[in-house]
Amino acid sequence: MPIKDIFKEVEELKHSIENLSIDALKDEMESNPDLLLLDIREIQERVSLGTIPGSIHCSKGMLEFWASPASPYYRDYFQEDRRTVLFCAGGGRSVISTIALKNMGFTNVAHLELGFSGWQKAEEAVEDVSATSRWIRRPE
C-alpha cells in the first residue's frame, strides 16, 4: 500500500469540518468573548513568528491529552460545547486536529483555513510572544 499524499488527504478532510476565513474568525473574535482560539503550532513557531492575539498554545502533540477530562494533563478550558477554533501555520495540521476533537466528542470546532501564514499575509495584528515567553533565554 503506497503512503498517502498528506496534502490530498487534508483537502479531502476539509469537506467534513468547518473552515473559517480570516474575516469569519475576526467576526467570531469580536462577537464571542468565550471563544477558545488554539494555536497548535510548535512552541518554536509561536515564539519566533508570534501568534494571533488572544490565542492559547496547545501543540498538536498534546491536544487530545489536554482536551480529555480523564487525562492528568487536562486543561479545563476545553469544554465539549465551547466554540473552539484551531490554527496552525498553513491550515493542514489544524484540519487533522479539528477532526481529532470532533472524534473525541467536541461539538463546536472549526479551523482557520489559511492558518497563521494567511493571517500574517492579510496584515492582521500579531502578538509578539518572544517578549513574554518563558521559553526564551534572557540575560540575567
Secondary structure, DSSP 8 states (H G I E B T S, - for coil): -----HHHHHHHHGGGSEEE-HHHHHHHHHH-TT-EEEE-S-HHHHHHH-B-TT-EE--GGGHHHHH-TTSTT--TT--TTS-EEEE-SSSSHHHHHHHHHHHHT--SEEEETTHHHHHHHTT---B-STTT-TTS----
